[in-house]
Amino acid sequence: MIQSYRPGASIVHRMRAGPKLALFAALALVSSAYPHDGRSVTVSLVVVCLLYLVAGLPAKVLIVEMWRLRWLVLVLGAALWIFASPLTAWISTVRVTSLLLLAALLTITTRMGDLLAVLHRMLRPLRRLGVDADAIAMTISLTLTMIPVVAGFAHAVREAQRARGIRLGLRTIVPLMVRTLRHADEVGDALAARGLV
């Protein structure tokens, strides 16, 4: 989940983007590679939740982030409960939830421009291999900025359909696709006008 930056003065906010990205990547790697049991995976989720408090974010932010993951948790947890075991469902679902909450915390406490600058620096050595670091950074930037834009379109379409008394369902897809494709055309035209494509 790509979230908007929320200004703050906490130690998490003040960390430079590079070290913060490295630290969060290390935490994610450890959480993924560690052979969790039911207790340790719960501890890892609690640690991630405590990081939200260390970042000085209101409890509401954490609750909203968890609420955003509800369908993923329900579908993944139910599938693993049925096809594997309740313990496997708990471990896998909590592990994925922890990783996604950690990623959300990174984007909430770090400006997107700073993250993209770090990514650009990381890709720069690949220029020797013919990789266009500028194009990759711009592509990732456009992708990341499109996620909240499309989410906003989806919310607007839902609200418009509710206001008209239209039942929500597959009918939401067509206007959402039209808005998204129109926005993509506008972005493409803007890039072409600036000679970037």
N, C-alpha and C positions, 0 to 999 in steps of 0.2 A: 504494500500500500504506500503510494507516494503522497506524502502530506506536505502542507505548506509550512515554511519556516516560521517558528514562533520566537520572537526575540526574548532574551533572558540574560541574566548575569551569573548563572551557575557555572561551576567548574566544567560541566559538560558543554555548555555553550561557548566557554572561553577557549576550549581546546582548539588548536589549529586543525583544519580539515584533514590534512594528511595523517598525522598521528591518530586522530579520532577514527578515521576510516580503517587504519591498520589495526587499532585496538578492537573495534567492533567486528572486523573480519576475523581476528584471532578468537574472539569470544564465540562467534558463530561457528568457526571451525571446530573449536573444542566441544561446543554443545552438540555438533553434528557427529563428531568422531567418537565421543565418549560413549562407552556401552552402558547406556542408562538402564536403571530399574525404575520401578514406580516412584520410589522415594527421591532418587537423585534428579529425575526429570522434573518433579514438583519443585525441588530446591532451585533448579535452574530457572524455572518460570518465576519464582518469587524474587530471585536476584534481578531478573530483567525488570520486573515491576518496581523493585526498589530503585533501579536506575532512573526511572521516571521521577521518583521523589527526589533523588539526588540532583536531577536536572531542574528542580524547582517547578515542575509542571503540576497543575491542579489535578486532583484525582479524576476529575471529569474527563481529562484528555485520555487517560489510560482506559477509562470505561468506554469512551467513544471508540478507541482503537480496538478494544476487545469486541465491541458490538459489530464493528465492520467485518470481523472475521467469523461471525456466527454461522454463516452458511457453510463456509469451508470446514469449520469445526464439526458441524452436524453431519455433513455428507461424509467427510473423511472418517470421523469417529464411528458413525453407523456402519459404514462399509467394513472397516477393520473389525468392529465388534462382531459382525455377522460372519465374515470370511476368515478371521484369524482368532482373536480372543479379546476379552475385555482389557487385559493388561496391555497387550500390543496396541489396542486402540488408544488407551490412555497415554502410553509412552510416545507413540508416533504423533498423536494429535497435539499433545502438550509441547513436544519438540518443535513441530512446525509453527505453532502459535508463538513460542518464544522467539524463534528466528524472525518471524514477521513483525513482532512487536519491537524487536531490536532494530530492524531495518527502518521501521516507522520512526523510532526515536532518533535515529541518525538524521533523517530528513527533517524532522521537527526542530532539531537543535543545530542544524548546519545549513547555511545558505546554499542553494543549488549551484550558484555560480562558483562557490568555493570548491564544492565537490567535483564539478566539471573541470575546474582548473587542475585539480589533483589528477584526475583521469587523463587530461591532456598531457601533463608532465610524464605520467606513467607510459603513455603510448609513444612519446617522442622518440625513444631509442629504436622503435620499430620502423622508423622512416628509412633506415638503412636497408630494410627488407622490402621497401616499396610500399609500405603501408601509409596511407594518408591519414595522419593523426587528427588533422583539422576536420576532415570529413566525418571521421568516426565520432569525434567529440560532438560535432554539430548534430549528427544523427541521434546520438544518445540524448542530447539536450532536447531535441524536438520530441522524441519519444516520451521522455519524462514529463515534459510540459503538457503533452497531449492527454496524459492520463487524467489529471484533474479537470481538464477542459471537457473531455468526453463524459466524465462523471457529472459535471455541471449540466451538460446537455441532457443526460438521462434524468436528472432531478427535475429540470424544467419541463421535459416532456411528460413525466409522471404528474407533476402539478397541473399542467394544462389539461391532461386527460381527466384528472380528478375533478377539476373545475367544471368540465363539460359533462360529468357524470358517466364517463366512459369507463368500462371495467378494464382494469390493468391486465396485461397479458402479452401475447405475441404482437398485438397491435402497436406496442411501444417500439418495436424494433425498427419498423419502416421510417417513422419520423426521426428516430435517433440516427439511423444510417444516413438519411438525407442531410441532417444538420452536420454530421461528422464529415461526410464527403465534401459538403460545401465549404466547411472550415479548412479542410485539407487543400482544396483548390485555392482558397484565399492565401494560405501559407505558401503554397507553391508559387503563386503569382508574385507574392512579396519577395520571395527568395530570388526568383528570376529577375525581378526589377533591380535587385541589388547585385546581380551578376554572380550569385552564389551557387547557381545550378546551371 
